Structures are given as structure tokens and as C-alpha cells.
Amino acid sequence: MDIRIGIKDSAREIAFDSAQTAKEVEDAVLAAFGAAHLALDDAKGRRYIVPSASIAYVEIGSESTRKIGFVA
């Protein structure tokens, strides 16, 4: 699943693929607003930690895989 995190006062965003479900990511984001930071893991095992006060938005992509080929 694709995840994008917008950072306040920054033109760039953090974008990565995660093996977590949409519900797990949503729960982590909502819990981060009451805590000091948001911590998420990507599909390669890296951990991203973002101060919750700096989060502008979080975009959670779909869990479905992309189809390759032609559609009839």
C-alpha cells in the first residue's frame, strides 16, 4: 500500500510502500495526534518517525494490487 505524508512548511512529502493494512496505518496516524510522533514501517523494513506536530496530511493508498496487461 502506498503512503504519503505531507510535512508542514516543506514542499516535499515522504512517500513509501508499506506492508501494513489501511486500518493499521489509520490507527497509527490517529494515535499519533495524541502522542509526540508517528512511526510507520515500510515494506523493506525501514522505519519512518515524524513529529506529529509537523504532519500536514497523510494519504493512504488502496490495498489492491495494480493489474498489468490489457483489459478486454
PyMOL Python script that loads the backbone (N, CA, C, O; Angstrom):
from pymol import cmd

cmd.read_pdbstr("""\
ATOM      1  N   MET A   1       0.837  -1.159   0.000  1.00  0.00           N
ATOM      2  CA  MET A   1       0.000   0.000   0.000  1.00  0.00           C
ATOM      3  C   MET A   1       0.889   1.230   0.000  1.00  0.00           C
ATOM      4  O   MET A   1       1.910   1.269   0.686  1.00  0.00           O
ATOM      5  N   ASP A   2       0.499   2.229  -0.768  1.00  0.00           N
ATOM      6  CA  ASP A   2       1.252   3.474  -0.854  1.00  0.00           C
ATOM      7  C   ASP A   2       0.831   4.419   0.260  1.00  0.00           C
ATOM      8  O   ASP A   2      -0.356   4.572   0.547  1.00  0.00           O
ATOM      9  N   ILE A   3       1.820   5.053   0.882  1.00  0.00           N
ATOM     10  CA  ILE A   3       1.559   6.027   1.941  1.00  0.00           C
ATOM     11  C   ILE A   3       2.328   7.293   1.610  1.00  0.00           C
ATOM     12  O   ILE A   3       3.504   7.233   1.251  1.00  0.00           O
ATOM     13  N   ARG A   4       1.671   8.435   1.728  1.00  0.00           N
ATOM     14  CA  ARG A   4       2.308   9.737   1.539  1.00  0.00           C
ATOM     15  C   ARG A   4       2.021  10.590   2.766  1.00  0.00           C
ATOM     16  O   ARG A   4       0.879  10.691   3.212  1.00  0.00           O
ATOM     17  N   ILE A   5       3.064  11.199   3.303  1.00  0.00           N
ATOM     18  CA  ILE A   5       2.935  12.060   4.472  1.00  0.00           C
ATOM     19  C   ILE A   5       3.418  13.447   4.082  1.00  0.00           C
ATOM     20  O   ILE A   5       4.578  13.627   3.713  1.00  0.00           O
ATOM     21  N   GLY A   6       2.523  14.430   4.165  1.00  0.00           N
ATOM     22  CA  GLY A   6       2.890  15.817   3.905  1.00  0.00           C
ATOM     23  C   GLY A   6       3.413  16.450   5.181  1.00  0.00           C
ATOM     24  O   GLY A   6       2.873  16.235   6.266  1.00  0.00           O
ATOM     25  N   ILE A   7       4.474  17.235   5.035  1.00  0.00           N
ATOM     26  CA  ILE A   7       5.113  17.892   6.171  1.00  0.00           C
ATOM     27  C   ILE A   7       4.838  19.391   6.083  1.00  0.00           C
ATOM     28  O   ILE A   7       4.988  19.989   5.017  1.00  0.00           O
ATOM     29  N   LYS A   8       4.434  20.002   7.204  1.00  0.00           N
ATOM     30  CA  LYS A   8       4.184  21.441   7.239  1.00  0.00           C
ATOM     31  C   LYS A   8       5.460  22.202   6.895  1.00  0.00           C
ATOM     32  O   LYS A   8       6.562  21.797   7.265  1.00  0.00           O
ATOM     33  N   ASP A   9       5.289  23.307   6.183  1.00  0.00           N
ATOM     34  CA  ASP A   9       6.385  24.205   5.792  1.00  0.00           C
ATOM     35  C   ASP A   9       7.456  23.499   4.968  1.00  0.00           C
ATOM     36  O   ASP A   9       8.625  23.882   5.021  1.00  0.00           O
ATOM     37  N   SER A  10       7.076  22.479   4.211  1.00  0.00           N
ATOM     38  CA  SER A  10       8.014  21.773   3.341  1.00  0.00           C
ATOM     39  C   SER A  10       7.303  21.435   2.035  1.00  0.00           C
ATOM     40  O   SER A  10       6.162  20.974   2.036  1.00  0.00           O
ATOM     41  N   ALA A  11       7.983  21.666   0.939  1.00  0.00           N
ATOM     42  CA  ALA A  11       7.394  21.372  -0.368  1.00  0.00           C
ATOM     43  C   ALA A  11       7.455  19.883  -0.695  1.00  0.00           C
ATOM     44  O   ALA A  11       6.752  19.418  -1.592  1.00  0.00           O
ATOM     45  N   ARG A  12       8.274  19.145   0.011  1.00  0.00           N
ATOM     46  CA  ARG A  12       8.426  17.713  -0.251  1.00  0.00           C
ATOM     47  C   ARG A  12       7.538  16.905   0.685  1.00  0.00           C
ATOM     48  O   ARG A  12       7.113  17.384   1.736  1.00  0.00           O
ATOM     49  N   GLU A  13       7.271  15.682   0.282  1.00  0.00           N
ATOM     50  CA  GLU A  13       6.499  14.771   1.107  1.00  0.00           C
ATOM     51  C   GLU A  13       7.266  13.466   1.253  1.00  0.00           C
ATOM     52  O   GLU A  13       8.164  13.173   0.463  1.00  0.00           O
ATOM     53  N   ILE A  14       6.913  12.690   2.257  1.00  0.00           N
ATOM     54  CA  ILE A  14       7.509  11.375   2.457  1.00  0.00           C
ATOM     55  C   ILE A  14       6.572  10.374   1.791  1.00  0.00           C
ATOM     56  O   ILE A  14       5.382  10.335   2.102  1.00  0.00           O
ATOM     57  N   ALA A  15       7.100   9.569   0.879  1.00  0.00           N
ATOM     58  CA  ALA A  15       6.287   8.580   0.160  1.00  0.00           C
ATOM     59  C   ALA A  15       6.997   7.239   0.209  1.00  0.00           C
ATOM     60  O   ALA A  15       8.190   7.146  -0.080  1.00  0.00           O
ATOM     61  N   PHE A  16       6.243   6.185   0.582  1.00  0.00           N
ATOM     62  CA  PHE A  16       6.814   4.849   0.650  1.00  0.00           C
ATOM     63  C   PHE A  16       5.716   3.808   0.584  1.00  0.00           C
ATOM     64  O   PHE A  16       4.539   4.119   0.764  1.00  0.00           O
ATOM     65  N   ASP A  17       6.111   2.558   0.323  1.00  0.00           N
ATOM     66  CA  ASP A  17       5.191   1.418   0.313  1.00  0.00           C
ATOM     67  C   ASP A  17       5.257   0.735   1.666  1.00  0.00           C
ATOM     68  O   ASP A  17       6.332   0.611   2.253  1.00  0.00           O
ATOM     69  N   SER A  18       4.123   0.296   2.158  1.00  0.00           N
ATOM     70  CA  SER A  18       4.066  -0.368   3.451  1.00  0.00           C
ATOM     71  C   SER A  18       3.334  -1.693   3.331  1.00  0.00           C
ATOM     72  O   SER A  18       2.428  -1.845   2.511  1.00  0.00           O
ATOM     73  N   ALA A  19       3.733  -2.641   4.151  1.00  0.00           N
ATOM     74  CA  ALA A  19       3.053  -3.934   4.194  1.00  0.00           C
ATOM     75  C   ALA A  19       1.898  -3.910   5.186  1.00  0.00           C
ATOM     76  O   ALA A  19       1.150  -4.882   5.284  1.00  0.00           O
ATOM     77  N   GLN A  20       1.743  -2.813   5.924  1.00  0.00           N
ATOM     78  CA  GLN A  20       0.654  -2.695   6.892  1.00  0.00           C
ATOM     79  C   GLN A  20      -0.673  -2.487   6.163  1.00  0.00           C
ATOM     80  O   GLN A  20      -0.701  -2.009   5.029  1.00  0.00           O
ATOM     81  N   THR A  21      -1.759  -2.849   6.821  1.00  0.00           N
ATOM     82  CA  THR A  21      -3.085  -2.649   6.241  1.00  0.00           C
ATOM     83  C   THR A  21      -3.500  -1.194   6.405  1.00  0.00           C
ATOM     84  O   THR A  21      -2.900  -0.451   7.182  1.00  0.00           O
ATOM     85  N   ALA A  22      -4.527  -0.795   5.670  1.00  0.00           N
ATOM     86  CA  ALA A  22      -5.025   0.575   5.758  1.00  0.00           C
ATOM     87  C   ALA A  22      -5.519   0.881   7.173  1.00  0.00           C
ATOM     88  O   ALA A  22      -5.322   1.989   7.672  1.00  0.00           O
ATOM     89  N   LYS A  23      -6.147  -0.075   7.805  1.00  0.00           N
ATOM     90  CA  LYS A  23      -6.654   0.120   9.170  1.00  0.00           C
ATOM     91  C   LYS A  23      -5.505   0.307  10.153  1.00  0.00           C
ATOM     92  O   LYS A  23      -5.597   1.153  11.043  1.00  0.00           O
ATOM     93  N   GLU A  24      -4.429  -0.459  10.016  1.00  0.00           N
ATOM     94  CA  GLU A  24      -3.270  -0.320  10.903  1.00  0.00           C
ATOM     95  C   GLU A  24      -2.620   1.054  10.750  1.00  0.00           C
ATOM     96  O   GLU A  24      -2.234   1.679  11.738  1.00  0.00           O
ATOM     97  N   VAL A  25      -2.503   1.518   9.508  1.00  0.00           N
ATOM     98  CA  VAL A  25      -1.907   2.828   9.266  1.00  0.00           C
ATOM     99  C   VAL A  25      -2.808   3.923   9.819  1.00  0.00           C
ATOM    100  O   VAL A  25      -2.329   4.854  10.467  1.00  0.00           O
ATOM    101  N   GLU A  26      -4.108   3.816   9.569  1.00  0.00           N
ATOM    102  CA  GLU A  26      -5.049   4.812  10.082  1.00  0.00           C
ATOM    103  C   GLU A  26      -5.017   4.878  11.601  1.00  0.00           C
ATOM    104  O   GLU A  26      -5.009   5.968  12.172  1.00  0.00           O
ATOM    105  N   ASP A  27      -5.000   3.730  12.258  1.00  0.00           N
ATOM    106  CA  ASP A  27      -4.935   3.705  13.722  1.00  0.00           C
ATOM    107  C   ASP A  27      -3.655   4.346  14.234  1.00  0.00           C
ATOM    108  O   ASP A  27      -3.681   5.065  15.233  1.00  0.00           O
ATOM    109  N   ALA A  28      -2.533   4.094  13.562  1.00  0.00           N
ATOM    110  CA  ALA A  28      -1.250   4.682  13.968  1.00  0.00           C
ATOM    111  C   ALA A  28      -1.267   6.198  13.795  1.00  0.00           C
ATOM    112  O   ALA A  28      -0.749   6.929  14.639  1.00  0.00           O
ATOM    113  N   VAL A  29      -1.865   6.669  12.698  1.00  0.00           N
ATOM    114  CA  VAL A  29      -1.935   8.115  12.447  1.00  0.00           C
ATOM    115  C   VAL A  29      -2.825   8.791  13.479  1.00  0.00           C
ATOM    116  O   VAL A  29      -2.458   9.834  14.021  1.00  0.00           O
ATOM    117  N   LEU A  30      -3.976   8.220  13.756  1.00  0.00           N
ATOM    118  CA  LEU A  30      -4.879   8.819  14.739  1.00  0.00           C
ATOM    119  C   LEU A  30      -4.280   8.810  16.139  1.00  0.00           C
ATOM    120  O   LEU A  30      -4.484   9.755  16.902  1.00  0.00           O
ATOM    121  N   ALA A  31      -3.552   7.767  16.485  1.00  0.00           N
ATOM    122  CA  ALA A  31      -2.887   7.709  17.787  1.00  0.00           C
ATOM    123  C   ALA A  31      -1.750   8.722  17.875  1.00  0.00           C
ATOM    124  O   ALA A  31      -1.438   9.209  18.962  1.00  0.00           O
ATOM    125  N   ALA A  32      -1.130   9.044  16.741  1.00  0.00           N
ATOM    126  CA  ALA A  32       0.000   9.982  16.732  1.00  0.00           C
ATOM    127  C   ALA A  32      -0.433  11.399  17.072  1.00  0.00           C
ATOM    128  O   ALA A  32       0.370  12.178  17.586  1.00  0.00           O
ATOM    129  N   PHE A  33      -1.680  11.751  16.800  1.00  0.00           N
ATOM    130  CA  PHE A  33      -2.127  13.101  17.111  1.00  0.00           C
ATOM    131  C   PHE A  33      -2.232  13.334  18.607  1.00  0.00           C
ATOM    132  O   PHE A  33      -2.237  14.483  19.049  1.00  0.00           O
ATOM    133  N   GLY A  34      -2.316  12.274  19.396  1.00  0.00           N
ATOM    134  CA  GLY A  34      -2.297  12.405  20.843  1.00  0.00           C
ATOM    135  C   GLY A  34      -0.914  12.165  21.423  1.00  0.00           C
ATOM    136  O   GLY A  34      -0.701  12.338  22.623  1.00  0.00           O
ATOM    137  N   ALA A  35       0.022  11.770  20.579  1.00  0.00           N
ATOM    138  CA  ALA A  35       1.386  11.468  21.026  1.00  0.00           C
ATOM    139  C   ALA A  35       2.362  12.465  20.404  1.00  0.00           C
ATOM    140  O   ALA A  35       1.952  13.406  19.725  1.00  0.00           O
ATOM    141  N   ALA A  36       3.630  12.252  20.638  1.00  0.00           N
ATOM    142  CA  ALA A  36       4.656  13.172  20.154  1.00  0.00           C
ATOM    143  C   ALA A  36       5.082  12.884  18.720  1.00  0.00           C
ATOM    144  O   ALA A  36       5.576  13.782  18.038  1.00  0.00           O
ATOM    145  N   HIS A  37       4.901  11.653  18.247  1.00  0.00           N
ATOM    146  CA  HIS A  37       5.381  11.307  16.914  1.00  0.00           C
ATOM    147  C   HIS A  37       4.556  10.189  16.277  1.00  0.00           C
ATOM    148  O   HIS A  37       3.800   9.483  16.944  1.00  0.00           O
ATOM    149  N   LEU A  38       4.731  10.057  14.958  1.00  0.00           N
ATOM    150  CA  LEU A  38       4.132   8.985  14.173  1.00  0.00           C
ATOM    151  C   LEU A  38       5.257   8.082  13.701  1.00  0.00           C
ATOM    152  O   LEU A  38       6.241   8.571  13.146  1.00  0.00           O
ATOM    153  N   ALA A  39       5.138   6.793  13.904  1.00  0.00           N
ATOM    154  CA  ALA A  39       6.150   5.833  13.467  1.00  0.00           C
ATOM    155  C   ALA A  39       5.475   4.784  12.583  1.00  0.00           C
ATOM    156  O   ALA A  39       4.526   4.122  13.001  1.00  0.00           O
ATOM    157  N   LEU A  40       5.979   4.643  11.353  1.00  0.00           N
ATOM    158  CA  LEU A  40       5.464   3.653  10.404  1.00  0.00           C
ATOM    159  C   LEU A  40       6.635   2.918   9.767  1.00  0.00           C
ATOM    160  O   LEU A  40       7.718   3.480   9.607  1.00  0.00           O
ATOM    161  N   ASP A  41       6.412   1.659   9.406  1.00  0.00           N
ATOM    162  CA  ASP A  41       7.433   0.844   8.756  1.00  0.00           C
ATOM    163  C   ASP A  41       7.089   0.678   7.287  1.00  0.00           C
ATOM    164  O   ASP A  41       5.918   0.565   6.927  1.00  0.00           O
ATOM    165  N   ASP A  42       8.124   0.663   6.427  1.00  0.00           N
ATOM    166  CA  ASP A  42       7.872   0.423   5.016  1.00  0.00           C
ATOM    167  C   ASP A  42       8.042  -1.056   4.694  1.00  0.00           C
ATOM    168  O   ASP A  42       8.374  -1.853   5.571  1.00  0.00           O
ATOM    169  N   ALA A  43       7.815  -1.417   3.446  1.00  0.00           N
ATOM    170  CA  ALA A  43       7.856  -2.813   3.027  1.00  0.00           C
ATOM    171  C   ALA A  43       9.263  -3.398   3.084  1.00  0.00           C
ATOM    172  O   ALA A  43       9.419  -4.618   3.108  1.00  0.00           O
ATOM    173  N   LYS A  44      10.299  -2.541   3.107  1.00  0.00           N
ATOM    174  CA  LYS A  44      11.685  -3.006   3.146  1.00  0.00           C
ATOM    175  C   LYS A  44      12.239  -3.069   4.566  1.00  0.00           C
ATOM    176  O   LYS A  44      13.410  -3.398   4.760  1.00  0.00           O
ATOM    177  N   GLY A  45      11.415  -2.760   5.549  1.00  0.00           N
ATOM    178  CA  GLY A  45      11.850  -2.847   6.939  1.00  0.00           C
ATOM    179  C   GLY A  45      12.376  -1.550   7.529  1.00  0.00           C
ATOM    180  O   GLY A  45      12.801  -1.534   8.684  1.00  0.00           O
ATOM    181  N   ARG A  46      12.360  -0.468   6.771  1.00  0.00           N
ATOM    182  CA  ARG A  46      12.787   0.827   7.296  1.00  0.00           C
ATOM    183  C   ARG A  46      11.684   1.445   8.129  1.00  0.00           C
ATOM    184  O   ARG A  46      10.504   1.206   7.873  1.00  0.00           O
ATOM    185  N   ARG A  47      12.052   2.236   9.122  1.00  0.00           N
ATOM    186  CA  ARG A  47      11.083   2.886   9.991  1.00  0.00           C
ATOM    187  C   ARG A  47      11.150   4.391   9.773  1.00  0.00           C
ATOM    188  O   ARG A  47      12.231   4.979   9.751  1.00  0.00           O
ATOM    189  N   TYR A  48       9.983   5.005   9.612  1.00  0.00           N
ATOM    190  CA  TYR A  48       9.863   6.456   9.442  1.00  0.00           C
ATOM    191  C   TYR A  48       9.219   7.013  10.705  1.00  0.00           C
ATOM    192  O   TYR A  48       8.153   6.562  11.123  1.00  0.00           O
ATOM    193  N   ILE A  49       9.880   7.998  11.307  1.00  0.00           N
ATOM    194  CA  ILE A  49       9.359   8.642  12.511  1.00  0.00           C
ATOM    195  C   ILE A  49       9.224  10.128  12.204  1.00  0.00           C
ATOM    196  O   ILE A  49      10.198  10.796  11.859  1.00  0.00           O
ATOM    197  N   VAL A  50       7.992  10.634  12.336  1.00  0.00           N
ATOM    198  CA  VAL A  50       7.693  12.024  12.017  1.00  0.00           C
ATOM    199  C   VAL A  50       7.057  12.671  13.242  1.00  0.00           C
ATOM    200  O   VAL A  50       6.134  12.101  13.825  1.00  0.00           O
ATOM    201  N   PRO A  51       7.537  13.860  13.649  1.00  0.00           N
ATOM    202  CA  PRO A  51       6.875  14.560  14.754  1.00  0.00           C
ATOM    203  C   PRO A  51       5.414  14.864  14.386  1.00  0.00           C
ATOM    204  O   PRO A  51       5.151  15.405  13.312  1.00  0.00           O
ATOM    205  N   SER A  52       4.489  14.530  15.245  1.00  0.00           N
ATOM    206  CA  SER A  52       3.074  14.680  14.909  1.00  0.00           C
ATOM    207  C   SER A  52       2.675  16.137  14.724  1.00  0.00           C
ATOM    208  O   SER A  52       1.715  16.418  14.007  1.00  0.00           O
ATOM    209  N   ALA A  53       3.377  17.059  15.341  1.00  0.00           N
ATOM    210  CA  ALA A  53       3.074  18.479  15.164  1.00  0.00           C
ATOM    211  C   ALA A  53       3.438  18.960  13.763  1.00  0.00           C
ATOM    212  O   ALA A  53       2.947  20.004  13.332  1.00  0.00           O
ATOM    213  N   SER A  54       4.286  18.226  13.041  1.00  0.00           N
ATOM    214  CA  SER A  54       4.727  18.615  11.694  1.00  0.00           C
ATOM    215  C   SER A  54       3.902  17.987  10.581  1.00  0.00           C
ATOM    216  O   SER A  54       4.130  18.293   9.411  1.00  0.00           O
ATOM    217  N   ILE A  55       2.958  17.125  10.904  1.00  0.00           N
ATOM    218  CA  ILE A  55       2.173  16.423   9.888  1.00  0.00           C
ATOM    219  C   ILE A  55       1.102  17.355   9.325  1.00  0.00           C
ATOM    220  O   ILE A  55       0.273  17.885  10.064  1.00  0.00           O
ATOM    221  N   ALA A  56       1.133  17.547   8.002  1.00  0.00           N
ATOM    222  CA  ALA A  56       0.110  18.335   7.331  1.00  0.00           C
ATOM    223  C   ALA A  56      -1.036  17.433   6.860  1.00  0.00           C
ATOM    224  O   ALA A  56      -2.208  17.781   7.001  1.00  0.00           O
ATOM    225  N   TYR A  57      -0.680  16.266   6.297  1.00  0.00           N
ATOM    226  CA  TYR A  57      -1.685  15.305   5.853  1.00  0.00           C
ATOM    227  C   TYR A  57      -1.048  13.934   5.718  1.00  0.00           C
ATOM    228  O   TYR A  57       0.173  13.810   5.625  1.00  0.00           O
ATOM    229  N   VAL A  58      -1.885  12.905   5.707  1.00  0.00           N
ATOM    230  CA  VAL A  58      -1.444  11.536   5.447  1.00  0.00           C
ATOM    231  C   VAL A  58      -2.389  10.954   4.409  1.00  0.00           C
ATOM    232  O   VAL A  58      -3.602  10.907   4.612  1.00  0.00           O
ATOM    233  N   GLU A  59      -1.821  10.512   3.298  1.00  0.00           N
ATOM    234  CA  GLU A  59      -2.603   9.895   2.227  1.00  0.00           C
ATOM    235  C   GLU A  59      -2.339   8.398   2.246  1.00  0.00           C
ATOM    236  O   GLU A  59      -1.199   7.955   2.113  1.00  0.00           O
ATOM    237  N   ILE A  60      -3.411   7.622   2.414  1.00  0.00           N
ATOM    238  CA  ILE A  60      -3.301   6.167   2.464  1.00  0.00           C
ATOM    239  C   ILE A  60      -3.862   5.626   1.162  1.00  0.00           C
ATOM    240  O   ILE A  60      -5.038   5.825   0.859  1.00  0.00           O
ATOM    241  N   GLY A  61      -3.015   4.932   0.380  1.00  0.00           N
ATOM    242  CA  GLY A  61      -3.428   4.379  -0.908  1.00  0.00           C
ATOM    243  C   GLY A  61      -4.264   3.133  -0.741  1.00  0.00           C
ATOM    244  O   GLY A  61      -4.498   2.666   0.374  1.00  0.00           O
ATOM    245  N   SER A  62      -4.709   2.605  -1.855  1.00  0.00           N
ATOM    246  CA  SER A  62      -5.543   1.406  -1.822  1.00  0.00           C
ATOM    247  C   SER A  62      -4.687   0.168  -1.586  1.00  0.00           C
ATOM    248  O   SER A  62      -3.494   0.154  -1.891  1.00  0.00           O
ATOM    249  N   GLU A  63      -5.302  -0.853  -1.047  1.00  0.00           N
ATOM    250  CA  GLU A  63      -4.603  -2.107  -0.771  1.00  0.00           C
ATOM    251  C   GLU A  63      -4.574  -3.031  -1.969  1.00  0.00           C
ATOM    252  O   GLU A  63      -3.855  -4.030  -1.958  1.00  0.00           O
ATOM    253  N   SER A  64      -5.342  -2.719  -3.011  1.00  0.00           N
ATOM    254  CA  SER A  64      -5.387  -3.608  -4.170  1.00  0.00           C
ATOM    255  C   SER A  64      -4.111  -3.476  -4.984  1.00  0.00           C
ATOM    256  O   SER A  64      -3.494  -2.413  -5.046  1.00  0.00           O
ATOM    257  N   THR A  65      -3.735  -4.581  -5.603  1.00  0.00           N
ATOM    258  CA  THR A  65      -2.534  -4.578  -6.428  1.00  0.00           C
ATOM    259  C   THR A  65      -2.873  -4.047  -7.807  1.00  0.00           C
ATOM    260  O   THR A  65      -4.016  -4.130  -8.256  1.00  0.00           O
ATOM    261  N   ARG A  66      -1.882  -3.508  -8.464  1.00  0.00           N
ATOM    262  CA  ARG A  66      -2.087  -2.983  -9.811  1.00  0.00           C
ATOM    263  C   ARG A  66      -2.094  -4.130 -10.809  1.00  0.00           C
ATOM    264  O   ARG A  66      -1.303  -5.067 -10.702  1.00  0.00           O
ATOM    265  N   LYS A  67      -2.989  -4.045 -11.773  1.00  0.00           N
ATOM    266  CA  LYS A  67      -3.074  -5.070 -12.807  1.00  0.00           C
ATOM    267  C   LYS A  67      -2.148  -4.698 -13.958  1.00  0.00           C
ATOM    268  O   LYS A  67      -2.030  -3.531 -14.333  1.00  0.00           O
ATOM    269  N   ILE A  68      -1.513  -5.691 -14.493  1.00  0.00           N
ATOM    270  CA  ILE A  68      -0.610  -5.471 -15.620  1.00  0.00           C
ATOM    271  C   ILE A  68      -1.208  -6.151 -16.838  1.00  0.00           C
ATOM    272  O   ILE A  68      -1.669  -7.289 -16.756  1.00  0.00           O
ATOM    273  N   GLY A  69      -1.202  -5.464 -17.955  1.00  0.00           N
ATOM    274  CA  GLY A  69      -1.718  -6.036 -19.175  1.00  0.00           C
ATOM    275  C   GLY A  69      -2.897  -5.252 -19.705  1.00  0.00           C
ATOM    276  O   GLY A  69      -3.183  -4.142 -19.256  1.00  0.00           O
ATOM    277  N   PHE A  70      -3.575  -5.848 -20.668  1.00  0.00           N
ATOM    278  CA  PHE A  70      -4.688  -5.192 -21.319  1.00  0.00           C
ATOM    279  C   PHE A  70      -5.997  -5.631 -20.698  1.00  0.00           C
ATOM    280  O   PHE A  70      -6.135  -6.771 -20.254  1.00  0.00           O
ATOM    281  N   VAL A  71      -6.946  -4.731 -20.669  1.00  0.00           N
ATOM    282  CA  VAL A  71      -8.285  -5.030 -20.164  1.00  0.00           C
ATOM    283  C   VAL A  71      -9.199  -5.256 -21.352  1.00  0.00           C
ATOM    284  O   VAL A  71      -9.245  -4.423 -22.258  1.00  0.00           O
ATOM    285  N   ALA A  72      -9.918  -6.351 -21.369  1.00  0.00           N
ATOM    286  CA  ALA A  72     -10.797  -6.653 -22.503  1.00  0.00           C
ATOM    287  C   ALA A  72     -12.137  -5.992 -22.353  1.00  0.00           C
ATOM    288  O   ALA A  72     -12.999  -6.141 -23.218  1.00  0.00           O
TER     289      ALA A  72
END
""", "prot")
cmd.dss("prot")
cmd.show_as("cartoon", "prot")
cmd.util.cbc("prot")
cmd.orient("prot")
